[in-house]
Amino acid sequence: MIRLAEIMLTRAEALARTGGVNDESLSLLNTVRSRSVTNAIPYTTGSFAAGTDLVNTILQQRDFELAFESQHRYDLIRTDQPIHNPDLAANRKVLPIPQAEIDISAGVIKQNSGY
């Protein structure tokens, strides 16, 4: 299952990464945020100095919105941020590729290291 808020925040992030601070990203972010935060002051284009600031705010809202849904770890991996477990080996930050997928690809897909 996937939630509408996740779709909206994913689109907002993609637009912010490709176009910087933009009205559609702000609208999507404000829609999700205003649903969960009572009397939230809407973000405006002046709220962010750069597109990266908007992306960081979207990712933070995504963490709030998807809390306890096991998405945060994958967001950290996807955005190349450090995982909060310092004892985790680098090759364990990704999951193993199912053997059936490797077999179907006739060896084009290689197993992730460490598995």
Stockholm file with secondary structure:
# STOCKHOLM 1.0

chainA/1-115         MIRLAEIMLTRAEALARTGGVNDESLSLLNTVRSRSVTNAIPYTTGSFAAGTDLVNTILQQRDFELAFESQHRYDLIRTDQPIHNPDLAANRKVLPIPQAEIDISAGVIKQNSGY
#=GR chainA/1-115 SS CCCHHHHHHHHHHHHHHHHSSCHHHHHHHHHHHHHHSTTCCCCCGGGCSSHHHHHHHHHHHHHHHTTTTTCHHHHHHHTTCCCSCTTSCGGGSSCCCCHHHHHHTTTSSCCCTTC
#=GC SS_cons         CCCHHHHHHHHHHHHHHHHSSCHHHHHHHHHHHHHHSTTCCCCCGGGCSSHHHHHHHHHHHHHHHTTTTTCHHHHHHHTTCCCSCTTSCGGGSSCCCCHHHHHHTTTSSCCCTTC
//
